[in-house]
Amino acid sequence: MAERVVLMIGTRKGVFVAESARTRRRFALRGPFGDGVPVYATLVDTRGATPRLYASNCNPFFGMKVLRSTDLGKTFTETKSAPAFPGDDGRALANIWALEAGARKRELLCGAEPAALFRSRDGGDSWELVPGISNHEHARQWQPGAGGLCMHTIIRDGRRLHIGISTGGHYLSEDDGETFTASNGGVGAGFTPDPYPVFGQCVHKIARHEAAPGRLYMQNHGGWAEWDGPGGRRPGIGVLRSDDYGRTWRSIASGLPSDFGFPIVVHPHDPDIVYVVPLEPQTRACPGGAPAVWRSENGGASWTRLSRGLPKKESFFTVQRDGMVIDDLRSPALYFGTTTGQLWIGRDGGEQWECLFDSLPPIPTVRVALV
């Protein structure tokens, strides 16, 4: 039985590691590692006898690096190489937005900016471009969102891969990444002349549960309820659900104060329970400056506001796309990091919140694992 809870906290000034017993009464913090360099992607890989921790290291002067730890984050070293485009490609790596475990032992997948997928077969020491999506016929037509042209979501389900790109949309592979198809039926893009294009949506995050592999949840770039173009208003395009492996999507935003937001998280033991952080699209803060996580217990049919212990007003932080996670203990806890440097824990599935750390650098990403 896993005895420890490990959090990886990627910040604008390096990566921190927090560790606790299963009780989660107190977390010991260590770091930062990769001091002063932004970390936008982390991973706790528990597949081997020794867990491995990975973090991107996006240095504007010395280029992209991947950090690895084999001692639960007490020390980190650089892998032998980092993802890179071939010399004749014409693109240059600007950021690393996603690190995920691959299908095989020691295989890693990396989502980058400009949007591309890389694969390592040796735990991060060497990398190869995955051409099926990186050189897709749409790739040179994707446009950057406010955060860049980033491939931020990688979901693996056997030979099936789901990819989320801002702004490119959702792409599906059913042959282990050999080929990909744009799968955005019902996903809106109110900022385009055609509000439901084949591709070009500003998808913010996608999530799923292993017990219901055909069902996916998406946080899209919503906030277009007042958009009035050809065909009239199209509200509720920001929080979506698919029940056919992402081929088509439908809105589940009814009952939320805003359909704009970044993270979306599924409960570890129940695919019907899903969490979002609604934000005002203009301020990127929770409505009224009152932070809250919203939970659905019926797959998006209705929503409940969870805010006990959070500030009641005058808190205008943002929770970014990889800034919220949930552990898989029997009574799971949610965690979210903010752009103002707080890390919050929501015990009992978000029923009661408290601030674990209140003075970290801005937090783009949080990951959790039991080890």
N, C-alpha and C positions, 0 to 999 in steps of 0.2 A: 504494500500500500504506500502510495506517495505520502510523504510526511511534511513537505514544505510547499508553501505557495511562493512563487517567484514572479515578480513584476519586472518587466523591462520598460523603461520610461525614456522614450526618445525626445530630446529637447533641442532647442536652437543652440545650445552650448554643450553638446555631448550627450552620452547615454548614461542613465543611472539604473541601478539594479536595487530593488527592494525585496526583502525576504522575510517570511513570517512562518510560524507554525500554522497548522490547519485551523486553529482557533481564530486567526487573523486579528488577535487583540493588539498586536504591535508589529510594525514593519521596521526592520533595520535597513537603512539606506546606505549605499556605497556608490562612489563615483564623484564627479563625472569621469567617464572614459572617452577618449577622443576629444579632449578638452577644447572648448570653444568652437567646435565644428558642428553644424546642424546635422541631426539624425532624424530622418523621415521614415525609416523602415527598420523594424526589429523582428526577431523570430526566436522563439524557444523551441528547439528541435529535440523532442523527447524520444525519438525512435530507437536510439542506441542504448547500450548499457550506461553510457555517460552522456547526460544531456549536453547539448551544444547551444550556445547563445550566439546570435548573429546581430549585427547592427550595421546599417549603412553609415558612411562617413563622407559627407559631401563637402569637401574642402574647395573653396573657390580658387585657391592658388595652386594646390597640388593635385587636384582632380579627385575622381571618385575612388573610394576604397571600401572594402568590406572588412569589418572587425569580427573576430571569433573568440569565444571563451569556452574552455572545457572545464572550468572550475566554478561554475555557477556565478560568473561575473565578478570574481575576485580580481582577475586579470584578463586583458584582451590583447590579442595580437592581430596584425593584418594577415589576411589570406594572401596567397602567392600572387593573385591577380584579382582584378575587378572586371565587371562587364565592360565591353567596349565595342563600338561599331567597327567593322572592317575599314581599312584605310581608304578604300575607294567608294565608300557608302555615301559620303556627303553630309552625314549627320554626326554630331558630337554629343556624347553623354553629358547631360546637364544635371541629372538628379536620379536617385534611386528611391522609388516610392513604394515598393512592395517586395517582401521576401517571404517565400512560402516553401514548405516541404514538398518535394516531388514524389513521384510514384514509387521510386526505387530507393534502396538504402543509399544515403549520402547525396541523393539528388536534391538540388535546390532550384527554385524558379524565382526569377527576379523581374519585376516590372519597372520600367525606366521612363525617363523623360529625355528626349522626345519619345512618344509612346512606342515601346518595343518590349519584347519578351526575350529574356536570356535564360539559359539552362546550364547548371553545373552538375557534373556527375561525380565530383570528388570533394564534396563538402565546401565548395567555394574557392578552390585553388585554381581552377580554370573554368572558362565560360564560353558558351557558343550562342550565337544568335538563333532564335527560333523563327525561321523565315515565314512560316504559314500565316502569322499575324504581323510580324515586324515588317514584312514586305508585301502585305496584303494590297490588293488593288485600290483599296480606300486609303491606305496609310498616308500618302502624300497629300490627301485632301482633308485630313483631320486638322482641326484648328485648336490652338491653346485656349483653355479657360483661364479664369483669373489666377489660378495657381500653376499654370503651365500646361503643356500638352503631356499629361501624365497617365501612365498605365498603373492604376492604383489598386485594382482588385484582381486577384487570381484565386479561383476556387477550383479545386481538383476533386473529381468524383470518378474514380477509376480511369477510364480512357477519355472521360468527358472533362473539358476545361471550359470554365466561364471566365471571361475577361471583361473588366470595366475600364473604360477610357474616358477621360475628360479632355476635350470634347470629341468623342468618337462614338460612344454608346456601349452597348453590350454585344459581345461577340462570343459565339459558341463553337467549340470544336468537339467532335465526337470520335476523333481518331488520334487522341493523345497529342494534339497540337500540329498535326500535319496540315490540316485545312481548317479554316474558320469561316463562319457565316454571320453576318450582321443579323441580330435577333432582337429587334426593337419594336415589334408590333404593339401599339398602344402607349409607347413611351414618348412623351411630348418634348418639344423644344420650342417654347414660345418666343424665343429670340430669333427664329429663322422664318423666312417667307412661307415655307411649308411647315406648320407646327408639328407634324408627325412624319419626319423624314425617315428614309431607310437607315441612315446613320447620321452622326453629327450631334447626338444628344449629349448633354453635359451630365452624365451619370456621376453621382457622388460616391456611392458605395452599394455593394450587393452582398447579401448574406443568405445562408441556407442552414439546414439541419440534416445530419446524416440519416435520420430516421424517415425523412420525407425528401428524398433527393430530387424529385420533380418539382418541388415547390421552392421558389426563391423570393426574397424580399429585396426591394430596391429603394434607396433614397436617391431621387433624381433632383435636378435643379428645378425646384418648384417655384412657387411664388408668382405664378402667372394667372391667377384667378381673375385679375382685372385686365389681362391682355385682351384686346378687342380687334381681331383681324378677320380675315376671310372665314366665314362660318360662325363668327361670334365668339363668345367667351368659352374657354375650356378649363374649368377649375379642376384642382386636385390631381395634377400630373406629377406631383413631387414624391409621394409615398405609394409604392406599387407592389403588386404581388403577381407572380406567375405560377401556374400549376402544370405547365407543360415544358419544363426544363428551360424556361426563358424564351421560348419562341414568341409568346404573346403575353401581354401584361395588362393589368387592370388596376384602377386607383383604389386604395384603401385609406385615403386621407380624410374621409368624412369623420368629423368629431375632433380633429386636431385644430389647434389655434393657428397653425401655419403649416403648409405642406413643404416649406423650404427647410433644409437642414443638411447635415453632412453624415454622421454615423447612423448605422442601423445594425442591431444586434439581436440574435435569436437566443432564447433560453436554452441551456444545454440539455435539459431533460424533456422539453415539450416544444415541438415545432409550431404550436399554435400561439406561443408567447413571444412577442417581439417588442423591442424597445427603440424609440427614436428620441431625438432632442430637437424639437421644433424651434426654428430661429426666424427672426424677422429678416427678410431678404435684403433690406437696405442696411441695417446695422449689424447683421450677423450676430445678434444677441437674442436671448430668449425674450418673448413678448413682454413688454413692460419692464424689462430689466430684472425679471423675477425668474431665476433659473428653475427648470423642472425637466425631468425625464418623463416621457409618456409611454405607458405600457398597454398593449393589447393582449388579452388572454384568449381571443377567439379568431386569430389569424387576420386581424385588421378590421373586423366588423364593428368594434367599438374600442374606445381608448379611455384610460384613467391617468390622471396627473399624479406624479410622485415627486414630492418636494419637501417632505419632512426632514428638517435639519439643514436644508439649503438656505442661502440668503433669501429673504422675502422681497427685496427690491434693491435697486441701484447696483446691480452686478451685470456688467455689459461685456462679459467674456464670450468667446466662441469656443465650441467643442468641434474640433476638426474631424475629417472623415475617418481617421484611424485612432481617434482619441478616446473611444469608449469600447470596453470589452467586458466579458463576464467569465467568471471561473466556473468549474464544473463540480464543485462540492455539492453535497446533498441539498443544502440550503445555499444556493449560489449568491455571490456578491457581484455587483456591478462596480466598475471603476471608470472614471473619466478624468482626463486631464484638460486643462484650459490654456488659452492663449495668454493668460495672465499668471500662469505658473502654479496653479493649485492642482493637487491630485485628490479626488474625492472617491470615497467608497460608499456604496449603497448596499447595506446588509439586507438579508432576507429578500433578495430579488428586487432591491431598490426601495424597500419600505422605509428605511431609516438611513440618512446620509450623515457622514462626517468627513472632515477634511483631514487626510493623512499627512500631506505636506503642503505648505502654503507659500513657499518662496522659491520655487524652482524656476528655471528659465521657461519661456513659452513651450508648451508640450504639443507636438504634432501627433505623437503616436504612443500607445500603451498596449502591451501584450501581457498575458498572464498564462501560467502553466503550473500544474502540480508536479513536483519532482520528488 
